Every structure is written in structure tokens, then in C-alpha cells.
Amino acid sequence: MSVLDIGLAIAGLPQATINELDSGLPSLQRIEAAFQKAEPHITAIIPILNEVWPDIVKVTPLIRDLIAFAKQKEGEQ
């Protein structure tokens, strides 16, 4: 048990959650490393996303409806 595990247990985090966190740490490290590599690209795309954000917001309900429809049809088969 690490010092972090002990601190989390003292803070009241359930042992199952601590175990899940411990097993997920390598994945979290890989995700963080990927974000570090991608950061310049993310920064570059933000202005483009800002331009189309109103359009994204506008079609999001439609996309949700289409996904729900597809799931319903999938369940009927």
C-alpha cells in the first residue's frame, strides 16, 4: 500500500476505488503523455472550433436523437 493509498483511505475513499485507481495509473500516465504531445495541435485547432461551436451546439440535439433512434432500431433486431 502506497502513501497515496493510505491518504485516500484516510480521506474515506473506498478500497475498491483505490484499487481501481492503482490499476488505472499506467493508463492515466499514457493519456497524460499523449495530451502533452497533442497540446500544440489542440492549441492550434481551438480557433477553428470556436468558429463552428454555435453549429456544434445547434446540431447536438439532432445527433442525440439520431443515436437514440439507431439504438432503438438495433434493439428491435
TORNUNU-519368 format. One record per atom (N, C-alpha, C, O): residue number from 1; residue in one letter; atom name; x negated, y negated, z. Coordinates in nm, 3 decimals. Last residue first. Layout:
BEGIN
[node NUM; A; CA; [X; Y; Z]],
...
REM end
This chain:
BEGIN
[node 77; Q; N; [3.393; 0.560; -3.358]],
[node 77; Q; CA; [3.344; 0.671; -3.442]],
[node 77; Q; C; [3.321; 0.796; -3.361]],
[node 77; Q; O; [3.281; 0.898; -3.416]],
[node 76; E; N; [3.449; 0.362; -3.183]],
[node 76; E; CA; [3.562; 0.430; -3.245]],
[node 76; E; C; [3.519; 0.552; -3.325]],
[node 76; E; O; [3.601; 0.638; -3.356]],
[node 75; G; N; [3.208; 0.246; -3.115]],
[node 75; G; CA; [3.273; 0.329; -3.016]],
[node 75; G; C; [3.390; 0.408; -3.072]],
[node 75; G; O; [3.426; 0.512; -3.016]],
[node 74; E; N; [3.164; 0.092; -3.340]],
[node 74; E; CA; [3.071; 0.201; -3.312]],
[node 74; E; C; [3.134; 0.299; -3.212]],
[node 74; E; O; [3.117; 0.421; -3.224]],
[node 73; K; N; [3.360; -0.099; -3.307]],
[node 73; K; CA; [3.369; -0.007; -3.421]],
[node 73; K; C; [3.279; 0.115; -3.399]],
[node 73; K; O; [3.314; 0.227; -3.435]],
[node 72; Q; N; [3.255; -0.227; -3.079]],
[node 72; Q; CA; [3.388; -0.166; -3.075]],
[node 72; Q; C; [3.401; -0.062; -3.186]],
[node 72; Q; O; [3.447; 0.049; -3.162]],
[node 71; K; N; [3.015; -0.323; -3.176]],
[node 71; K; CA; [3.014; -0.225; -3.068]],
[node 71; K; C; [3.147; -0.153; -3.058]],
[node 71; K; O; [3.153; -0.033; -3.033]],
[node 70; A; N; [3.110; -0.505; -3.366]],
[node 70; A; CA; [3.028; -0.392; -3.409]],
[node 70; A; C; [3.026; -0.284; -3.303]],
[node 70; A; O; [3.035; -0.165; -3.335]],
[node 69; F; N; [3.243; -0.687; -3.197]],
[node 69; F; CA; [3.316; -0.615; -3.300]],
[node 69; F; C; [3.241; -0.490; -3.344]],
[node 69; F; O; [3.299; -0.383; -3.357]],
[node 68; A; N; [3.025; -0.783; -3.048]],
[node 68; A; CA; [3.134; -0.713; -2.980]],
[node 68; A; C; [3.216; -0.631; -3.079]],
[node 68; A; O; [3.255; -0.518; -3.048]],
[node 67; I; N; [2.881; -0.905; -3.256]],
[node 67; I; CA; [2.821; -0.796; -3.181]],
[node 67; I; C; [2.929; -0.715; -3.110]],
[node 67; I; O; [2.926; -0.591; -3.112]],
[node 66; L; N; [3.065; -1.103; -3.331]],
[node 66; L; CA; [3.024; -1.001; -3.428]],
[node 66; L; C; [2.961; -0.879; -3.359]],
[node 66; L; O; [2.984; -0.765; -3.399]],
[node 65; D; N; [3.076; -1.255; -3.095]],
[node 65; D; CA; [3.196; -1.189; -3.146]],
[node 65; D; C; [3.161; -1.077; -3.244]],
[node 65; D; O; [3.220; -0.969; -3.240]],
[node 64; R; N; [2.811; -1.349; -3.086]],
[node 64; R; CA; [2.864; -1.265; -2.977]],
[node 64; R; C; [2.986; -1.187; -3.024]],
[node 64; R; O; [2.999; -1.068; -2.997]],
[node 63; I; N; [2.813; -1.502; -3.320]],
[node 63; I; CA; [2.723; -1.386; -3.311]],
[node 63; I; C; [2.770; -1.292; -3.201]],
[node 63; I; O; [2.770; -1.170; -3.219]],
[node 62; L; N; [2.994; -1.700; -3.241]],
[node 62; L; CA; [3.024; -1.614; -3.355]],
[node 62; L; C; [2.940; -1.487; -3.350]],
[node 62; L; O; [2.990; -1.377; -3.373]],
[node 61; P; N; [2.852; -1.825; -3.033]],
[node 61; P; CA; [2.977; -1.754; -3.005]],
[node 61; P; C; [3.017; -1.659; -3.118]],
[node 61; P; O; [3.069; -1.550; -3.093]],
[node 60; T; N; [2.624; -1.925; -3.189]],
[node 60; T; CA; [2.609; -1.823; -3.085]],
[node 60; T; C; [2.740; -1.753; -3.050]],
[node 60; T; O; [2.740; -1.631; -3.038]],
[node 59; V; N; [2.656; -2.136; -3.362]],
[node 59; V; CA; [2.688; -2.002; -3.412]],
[node 59; V; C; [2.676; -1.892; -3.307]],
[node 59; V; O; [2.713; -1.778; -3.334]],
[node 58; K; N; [2.587; -2.363; -3.203]],
[node 58; K; CA; [2.717; -2.356; -3.272]],
[node 58; K; C; [2.752; -2.214; -3.313]],
[node 58; K; O; [2.868; -2.174; -3.301]],
[node 57; V; N; [2.327; -2.315; -3.122]],
[node 57; V; CA; [2.433; -2.322; -3.021]],
[node 57; V; C; [2.570; -2.304; -3.086]],
[node 57; V; O; [2.658; -2.238; -3.031]],
[node 56; I; N; [2.204; -2.335; -3.372]],
[node 56; I; CA; [2.196; -2.211; -3.295]],
[node 56; I; C; [2.308; -2.205; -3.192]],
[node 56; I; O; [2.374; -2.103; -3.176]],
[node 55; D; N; [2.256; -2.603; -3.433]],
[node 55; D; CA; [2.312; -2.498; -3.517]],
[node 55; D; C; [2.312; -2.363; -3.445]],
[node 55; D; O; [2.407; -2.286; -3.455]],
[node 54; P; N; [2.105; -2.733; -3.234]],
[node 54; P; CA; [2.251; -2.751; -3.238]],
[node 54; P; C; [2.319; -2.644; -3.324]],
[node 54; P; O; [2.429; -2.598; -3.291]],
[node 53; W; N; [1.839; -2.640; -3.309]],
[node 53; W; CA; [1.905; -2.597; -3.186]],
[node 53; W; C; [2.057; -2.619; -3.188]],
[node 53; W; O; [2.130; -2.529; -3.148]],
[node 52; V; N; [1.691; -2.726; -3.521]],
[node 52; V; CA; [1.803; -2.637; -3.551]],
[node 52; V; C; [1.880; -2.593; -3.426]],
[node 52; V; O; [1.977; -2.517; -3.437]],
[node 51; E; N; [1.500; -2.895; -3.401]],
[node 51; E; CA; [1.581; -2.943; -3.514]],
[node 51; E; C; [1.706; -2.858; -3.536]],
[node 51; E; O; [1.813; -2.911; -3.565]],
[node 50; N; N; [1.380; -2.729; -3.213]],
[node 50; N; CA; [1.458; -2.845; -3.167]],
[node 50; N; C; [1.548; -2.899; -3.277]],
[node 50; N; O; [1.660; -2.943; -3.250]],
[node 49; L; N; [1.241; -2.555; -3.380]],
[node 49; L; CA; [1.356; -2.506; -3.304]],
[node 49; L; C; [1.443; -2.620; -3.254]],
[node 49; L; O; [1.566; -2.610; -3.253]],
[node 48; I; N; [1.043; -2.733; -3.466]],
[node 48; I; CA; [1.135; -2.673; -3.564]],
[node 48; I; C; [1.260; -2.623; -3.493]],
[node 48; I; O; [1.372; -2.644; -3.540]],
[node 47; P; N; [0.907; -2.792; -3.227]],
[node 47; P; CA; [0.976; -2.899; -3.301]],
[node 47; P; C; [1.076; -2.845; -3.404]],
[node 47; P; O; [1.182; -2.904; -3.425]],
[node 46; I; N; [0.813; -2.523; -3.159]],
[node 46; I; CA; [0.913; -2.594; -3.078]],
[node 46; I; C; [0.980; -2.708; -3.154]],
[node 46; I; O; [1.102; -2.720; -3.147]],
[node 45; I; N; [0.605; -2.415; -3.302]],
[node 45; I; CA; [0.741; -2.391; -3.352]],
[node 45; I; C; [0.847; -2.470; -3.275]],
[node 45; I; O; [0.960; -2.483; -3.322]],
[node 44; A; N; [0.372; -2.479; -3.164]],
[node 44; A; CA; [0.390; -2.530; -3.300]],
[node 44; A; C; [0.534; -2.517; -3.348]],
[node 44; A; O; [0.580; -2.600; -3.427]],
[node 43; T; N; [0.404; -2.338; -2.927]],
[node 43; T; CA; [0.399; -2.484; -2.922]],
[node 43; T; C; [0.425; -2.543; -3.061]],
[node 43; T; O; [0.493; -2.645; -3.074]],
[node 42; I; N; [0.384; -2.080; -3.032]],
[node 42; I; CA; [0.508; -2.123; -2.966]],
[node 42; I; C; [0.515; -2.275; -2.963]],
[node 42; I; O; [0.618; -2.334; -2.993]],
[node 41; H; N; [0.120; -2.084; -3.116]],
[node 41; H; CA; [0.227; -2.065; -3.214]],
[node 41; H; C; [0.361; -2.112; -3.158]],
[node 41; H; O; [0.441; -2.176; -3.227]],
[node 40; P; N; [-0.020; -2.111; -2.875]],
[node 40; P; CA; [-0.032; -2.213; -2.980]],
[node 40; P; C; [0.079; -2.204; -3.085]],
[node 40; P; O; [0.125; -2.306; -3.136]],
[node 39; E; N; [0.077; -1.871; -2.733]],
[node 39; E; CA; [0.109; -2.008; -2.690]],
[node 39; E; C; [0.090; -2.113; -2.799]],
[node 39; E; O; [0.177; -2.198; -2.815]],
[node 38; A; N; [-0.003; -1.616; -2.789]],
[node 38; A; CA; [0.103; -1.673; -2.872]],
[node 38; A; C; [0.129; -1.820; -2.843]],
[node 38; A; O; [0.196; -1.888; -2.921]],
[node 37; K; N; [-0.193; -1.553; -2.595]],
[node 37; K; CA; [-0.233; -1.553; -2.736]],
[node 37; K; C; [-0.132; -1.628; -2.822]],
[node 37; K; O; [-0.169; -1.696; -2.918]],
[node 36; Q; N; [-0.028; -1.572; -2.368]],
[node 36; Q; CA; [-0.146; -1.657; -2.380]],
[node 36; Q; C; [-0.192; -1.667; -2.525]],
[node 36; Q; O; [-0.227; -1.775; -2.572]],
[node 35; F; N; [0.155; -1.370; -2.424]],
[node 35; F; CA; [0.200; -1.508; -2.423]],
[node 35; F; C; [0.083; -1.605; -2.432]],
[node 35; F; O; [0.094; -1.709; -2.497]],
[node 34; A; N; [-0.015; -1.150; -2.392]],
[node 34; A; CA; [0.044; -1.177; -2.523]],
[node 34; A; C; [0.093; -1.321; -2.531]],
[node 34; A; O; [0.076; -1.387; -2.634]],
[node 33; A; N; [-0.066; -1.167; -2.119]],
[node 33; A; CA; [-0.177; -1.180; -2.214]],
[node 33; A; C; [-0.124; -1.213; -2.353]],
[node 33; A; O; [-0.183; -1.294; -2.425]],
[node 32; E; N; [0.192; -1.115; -2.020]],
[node 32; E; CA; [0.127; -1.244; -1.993]],
[node 32; E; C; [0.012; -1.269; -2.090]],
[node 32; E; O; [-0.004; -1.381; -2.139]],
[node 31; I; N; [0.226; -0.851; -2.108]],
[node 31; I; CA; [0.316; -0.957; -2.156]],
[node 31; I; C; [0.252; -1.094; -2.136]],
[node 31; I; O; [0.258; -1.179; -2.225]],
[node 30; R; N; [0.026; -0.724; -1.960]],
[node 30; R; CA; [0.019; -0.724; -2.106]],
[node 30; R; C; [0.108; -0.833; -2.166]],
[node 30; R; O; [0.069; -0.898; -2.263]],
[node 29; Q; N; [0.122; -0.770; -1.700]],
[node 29; Q; CA; [-0.010; -0.822; -1.740]],
[node 29; Q; C; [-0.023; -0.827; -1.892]],
[node 29; Q; O; [-0.077; -0.923; -1.947]],
[node 28; L; N; [0.362; -0.628; -1.707]],
[node 28; L; CA; [0.364; -0.773; -1.688]],
[node 28; L; C; [0.232; -0.837; -1.729]],
[node 28; L; O; [0.230; -0.945; -1.788]],
[node 27; S; N; [0.257; -0.370; -1.732]],
[node 27; S; CA; [0.339; -0.427; -1.840]],
[node 27; S; C; [0.344; -0.578; -1.829]],
[node 27; S; O; [0.331; -0.648; -1.930]],
[node 26; P; N; [0.126; -0.343; -1.485]],
[node 26; P; CA; [0.049; -0.338; -1.610]],
[node 26; P; C; [0.127; -0.396; -1.729]],
[node 26; P; O; [0.070; -0.464; -1.815]],
[node 25; L; N; [0.356; -0.371; -1.305]],
[node 25; L; CA; [0.250; -0.471; -1.313]],
[node 25; L; C; [0.166; -0.461; -1.440]],
[node 25; L; O; [0.136; -0.565; -1.499]],
[node 24; G; N; [0.544; -0.172; -1.274]],
[node 24; G; CA; [0.560; -0.264; -1.386]],
[node 24; G; C; [0.447; -0.364; -1.402]],
[node 24; G; O; [0.443; -0.436; -1.502]],
[node 23; S; N; [0.483; -0.042; -1.042]],
[node 23; S; CA; [0.471; 0.034; -1.165]],
[node 23; S; C; [0.482; -0.056; -1.289]],
[node 23; S; O; [0.434; -0.019; -1.396]],
[node 22; D; N; [0.534; -0.252; -0.860]],
[node 22; D; CA; [0.400; -0.196; -0.873]],
[node 22; D; C; [0.383; -0.121; -1.005]],
[node 22; D; O; [0.280; -0.134; -1.072]],
[node 21; L; N; [0.811; -0.281; -0.899]],
[node 21; L; CA; [0.721; -0.391; -0.930]],
[node 21; L; C; [0.579; -0.339; -0.951]],
[node 21; L; O; [0.511; -0.376; -1.047]],
[node 20; E; N; [0.896; -0.035; -0.799]],
[node 20; E; CA; [0.923; -0.069; -0.939]],
[node 20; E; C; [0.832; -0.182; -0.985]],
[node 20; E; O; [0.780; -0.180; -1.097]],
[node 19; N; N; [0.817; -0.062; -0.533]],
[node 19; N; CA; [0.760; 0.046; -0.616]],
[node 19; N; C; [0.778; 0.016; -0.764]],
[node 19; N; O; [0.688; 0.038; -0.844]],
[node 18; I; N; [0.983; -0.274; -0.459]],
[node 18; I; CA; [0.836; -0.289; -0.452]],
[node 18; I; C; [0.769; -0.184; -0.539]],
[node 18; I; O; [0.674; -0.214; -0.612]],
[node 17; T; N; [1.229; -0.149; -0.489]],
[node 17; T; CA; [1.197; -0.263; -0.574]],
[node 17; T; C; [1.047; -0.288; -0.576]],
[node 17; T; O; [0.989; -0.320; -0.680]],
[node 16; A; N; [1.211; 0.043; -0.288]],
[node 16; A; CA; [1.232; 0.086; -0.427]],
[node 16; A; C; [1.195; -0.025; -0.524]],
[node 16; A; O; [1.137; 0.000; -0.629]],
[node 15; Q; N; [1.191; -0.115; -0.058]],
[node 15; Q; CA; [1.075; -0.037; -0.102]],
[node 15; Q; C; [1.090; 0.008; -0.247]],
[node 15; Q; O; [0.991; 0.011; -0.320]],
[node 14; P; N; [1.335; -0.446; -0.079]],
[node 14; P; CA; [1.347; -0.301; -0.062]],
[node 14; P; C; [1.227; -0.227; -0.120]],
[node 14; P; O; [1.168; -0.271; -0.219]],
[node 13; L; N; [1.203; -0.724; 0.089]],
[node 13; L; CA; [1.226; -0.662; -0.042]],
[node 13; L; C; [1.234; -0.511; -0.023]],
[node 13; L; O; [1.147; -0.453; 0.042]],
[node 12; G; N; [1.140; -0.856; 0.324]],
[node 12; G; CA; [1.268; -0.789; 0.313]],
[node 12; G; C; [1.299; -0.727; 0.178]],
[node 12; G; O; [1.411; -0.681; 0.156]],
[node 11; A; N; [0.898; -0.954; 0.385]],
[node 11; A; CA; [0.996; -1.052; 0.337]],
[node 11; A; C; [1.133; -0.989; 0.315]],
[node 11; A; O; [1.232; -1.059; 0.291]],
[node 10; I; N; [0.768; -0.717; 0.436]],
[node 10; I; CA; [0.798; -0.805; 0.549]],
[node 10; I; C; [0.903; -0.908; 0.510]],
[node 10; I; O; [0.988; -0.945; 0.592]],
[node 9; A; N; [0.742; -0.633; 0.171]],
[node 9; A; CA; [0.821; -0.554; 0.265]],
[node 9; A; C; [0.860; -0.639; 0.386]],
[node 9; A; O; [0.974; -0.632; 0.433]],
[node 8; L; N; [0.570; -0.828; 0.072]],
[node 8; L; CA; [0.704; -0.816; 0.014]],
[node 8; L; C; [0.796; -0.737; 0.107]],
[node 8; L; O; [0.914; -0.770; 0.121]],
[node 7; G; N; [0.342; -0.774; 0.229]],
[node 7; G; CA; [0.409; -0.904; 0.235]],
[node 7; G; C; [0.551; -0.899; 0.181]],
[node 7; G; O; [0.642; -0.960; 0.237]],
[node 6; I; N; [0.285; -0.515; 0.139]],
[node 6; I; CA; [0.317; -0.539; 0.280]],
[node 6; I; C; [0.391; -0.671; 0.296]],
[node 6; I; O; [0.491; -0.679; 0.367]],
[node 5; D; N; [0.228; -0.565; -0.130]],
[node 5; D; CA; [0.338; -0.476; -0.093]],
[node 5; D; C; [0.381; -0.500; 0.052]],
[node 5; D; O; [0.501; -0.504; 0.081]],
[node 4; L; N; [0.001; -0.729; -0.100]],
[node 4; L; CA; [0.122; -0.783; -0.162]],
[node 4; L; C; [0.243; -0.698; -0.124]],
[node 4; L; O; [0.348; -0.752; -0.090]],
[node 3; V; N; [-0.176; -0.547; 0.005]],
[node 3; V; CA; [-0.138; -0.661; 0.088]],
[node 3; V; C; [-0.011; -0.724; 0.033]],
[node 3; V; O; [0.076; -0.767; 0.109]],
[node 2; S; N; [-0.064; -0.215; -0.093]],
[node 2; S; CA; [-0.145; -0.335; -0.105]],
[node 2; S; C; [-0.097; -0.443; -0.008]],
[node 2; S; O; [0.009; -0.431; 0.053]],
[node 1; M; N; [-0.085; 0.118; 0.000]],
[node 1; M; CA; [0.000; 0.000; 0.000]],
[node 1; M; C; [-0.090; -0.124; 0.000]],
[node 1; M; O; [-0.180; -0.136; 0.083]],
REM end
